[in-house]
Amino acid sequence: MIFIPYKEQEFYRSLLTNNKLPVIYREPLDKVAMHESDLNRLIEMAWQDRVPFEIIQKQYGLSENQLKKKMRSLISHKAYKRWRKRVQGRATKHTSKLYHKPDRFQGPW
């Protein structure tokens, strides 16, 4: 049997009733060197349509402009142009334009 203090029990119970899982917040990328797997995940999240910039900011500490600069350095020039063209007019990349408000990213796995 695992003992969980009362305050933590309330916290976990509220997570279960609201169907929300805790999000892991990270230091901003300027302060922490990222592993290759983190960079690949960042690129994947940036390309996915259903992941808003706000979720990326929560998880990686990057604003939209910082993400654009990071993507410019991580992918080729042609791929960056395709990504910007794809993301620029997409309402799903901005939480303020969505009819539902996601608070985390849940991948297909």
C-alpha positions as a Markdown table, in Angstrom:
| # | Residue | x | y | z |
|---|---|---|---|---|
| 1 | Met | 0.0 | 0.0 | 0.0 |
| 2 | Ile | 1.3 | 3.4 | -0.9 |
| 3 | Phe | 0.8 | 6.3 | 1.5 |
| 4 | Ile | 0.0 | 9.6 | -0.2 |
| 5 | Pro | -0.4 | 12.7 | 2.1 |
| 6 | Tyr | -3.9 | 14.3 | 2.1 |
| 7 | Lys | -3.0 | 17.4 | 0.1 |
| 8 | Glu | -1.5 | 15.3 | -2.6 |
| 9 | Gln | -4.5 | 13.0 | -2.6 |
| 10 | Glu | -6.8 | 16.0 | -3.3 |
| 11 | Phe | -4.4 | 17.1 | -6.1 |
| 12 | Tyr | -4.4 | 13.7 | -7.8 |
| 13 | Arg | -8.2 | 13.3 | -7.3 |
| 14 | Ser | -8.8 | 16.7 | -9.0 |
| 15 | Leu | -6.6 | 15.6 | -11.9 |
| 16 | Leu | -8.6 | 12.4 | -12.4 |
| 17 | Thr | -12.0 | 14.2 | -12.2 |
| 18 | Asn | -11.0 | 16.9 | -14.7 |
| 19 | Asn | -9.3 | 14.4 | -17.0 |
| 20 | Lys | -6.2 | 16.5 | -17.0 |
| 21 | Leu | -2.7 | 15.1 | -16.7 |
| 22 | Pro | 0.2 | 17.2 | -15.4 |
| 23 | Val | 2.4 | 18.9 | -18.0 |
| 24 | Ile | 6.1 | 18.8 | -17.6 |
| 25 | Tyr | 7.4 | 22.4 | -17.7 |
| 26 | Arg | 11.0 | 22.9 | -18.9 |
| 27 | Glu | 13.5 | 25.7 | -18.7 |
| 28 | Pro | 13.7 | 28.0 | -21.8 |
| 29 | Leu | 15.8 | 26.6 | -24.5 |
| 30 | Asp | 18.3 | 29.5 | -24.3 |
| 31 | Lys | 19.4 | 28.2 | -20.9 |
| 32 | Val | 19.4 | 24.5 | -21.4 |
| 33 | Ala | 21.2 | 22.5 | -24.1 |
| 34 | Met | 18.7 | 20.1 | -25.7 |
| 35 | His | 19.3 | 16.5 | -26.8 |
| 36 | Glu | 18.8 | 15.4 | -30.3 |
| 37 | Ser | 15.6 | 13.6 | -29.4 |
| 38 | Asp | 14.2 | 16.8 | -27.8 |
| 39 | Leu | 15.0 | 18.7 | -31.0 |
| 40 | Asn | 13.3 | 16.1 | -33.1 |
| 41 | Arg | 10.2 | 16.2 | -30.9 |
| 42 | Leu | 10.2 | 20.0 | -31.1 |
| 43 | Ile | 10.3 | 19.8 | -34.9 |
| 44 | Glu | 7.5 | 17.2 | -34.9 |
| 45 | Met | 5.3 | 19.3 | -32.7 |
| 46 | Ala | 5.8 | 22.4 | -34.8 |
| 47 | Trp | 4.8 | 20.5 | -38.0 |
| 48 | Gln | 1.7 | 18.9 | -36.5 |
| 49 | Asp | -1.5 | 20.9 | -37.1 |
| 50 | Arg | -3.2 | 20.1 | -33.8 |
| 51 | Val | -0.4 | 21.4 | -31.6 |
| 52 | Pro | -0.9 | 25.1 | -30.8 |
| 53 | Phe | 2.1 | 27.4 | -30.3 |
| 54 | Glu | 0.9 | 27.9 | -26.7 |
| 55 | Ile | 1.4 | 24.1 | -25.9 |
| 56 | Ile | 4.9 | 24.3 | -27.3 |
| 57 | Gln | 5.6 | 27.3 | -25.2 |
| 58 | Lys | 4.4 | 25.5 | -22.0 |
| 59 | Gln | 6.5 | 22.4 | -22.7 |
| 60 | Tyr | 9.7 | 24.0 | -24.1 |
| 61 | Gly | 9.6 | 27.6 | -23.0 |
| 62 | Leu | 9.7 | 29.0 | -26.5 |
| 63 | Ser | 7.4 | 31.8 | -27.8 |
| 64 | Glu | 6.2 | 31.7 | -31.4 |
| 65 | Asn | 9.0 | 34.0 | -32.6 |
| 66 | Gln | 11.7 | 32.0 | -30.8 |
| 67 | Leu | 10.3 | 28.8 | -32.3 |
| 68 | Lys | 10.5 | 30.3 | -35.8 |
| 69 | Lys | 14.2 | 31.2 | -35.2 |
| 70 | Lys | 14.9 | 27.7 | -33.8 |
| 71 | Met | 13.1 | 26.0 | -36.8 |
| 72 | Arg | 15.1 | 28.1 | -39.2 |
| 73 | Ser | 18.3 | 26.8 | -37.7 |
| 74 | Leu | 17.1 | 23.2 | -37.4 |
| 75 | Ile | 15.6 | 22.5 | -40.8 |
| 76 | Ser | 16.6 | 23.3 | -44.4 |
| 77 | His | 15.7 | 26.6 | -46.0 |
| 78 | Lys | 13.2 | 25.0 | -48.3 |
| 79 | Ala | 11.5 | 23.0 | -45.5 |
| 80 | Tyr | 11.3 | 26.1 | -43.4 |
| 81 | Lys | 9.5 | 28.0 | -46.2 |
| 82 | Arg | 7.0 | 25.1 | -46.6 |
| 83 | Trp | 6.5 | 25.0 | -42.8 |
| 84 | Arg | 5.9 | 28.8 | -42.6 |
| 85 | Lys | 3.5 | 28.7 | -45.5 |
| 86 | Arg | 1.6 | 25.8 | -43.9 |
| 87 | Val | 1.4 | 27.4 | -40.4 |
| 88 | Gln | 0.8 | 31.0 | -41.3 |
| 89 | Gly | -2.9 | 30.7 | -42.1 |
| 90 | Arg | -3.8 | 27.8 | -39.8 |
| 91 | Ala | -6.2 | 28.6 | -37.0 |
| 92 | Thr | -5.3 | 25.4 | -35.2 |
| 93 | Lys | -1.9 | 26.7 | -34.3 |
| 94 | His | -3.3 | 29.5 | -32.2 |
| 95 | Thr | -5.3 | 28.7 | -29.0 |
| 96 | Ser | -7.2 | 32.0 | -29.3 |
| 97 | Lys | -8.7 | 31.0 | -32.6 |
| 98 | Leu | -9.8 | 27.5 | -31.5 |
| 99 | Tyr | -13.3 | 26.6 | -30.4 |
| 100 | His | -11.8 | 24.1 | -27.9 |
| 101 | Lys | -9.0 | 25.1 | -25.5 |
| 102 | Pro | -6.4 | 22.3 | -25.2 |
| 103 | Asp | -4.2 | 22.5 | -22.1 |
| 104 | Arg | -1.7 | 19.8 | -23.1 |
| 105 | Phe | -0.5 | 17.8 | -26.1 |
| 106 | Gln | -1.4 | 14.1 | -26.2 |
| 107 | Gly | 0.3 | 12.2 | -29.0 |
| 108 | Pro | -1.1 | 9.2 | -30.9 |
| 109 | Trp | 1.0 | 6.8 | -28.8 |
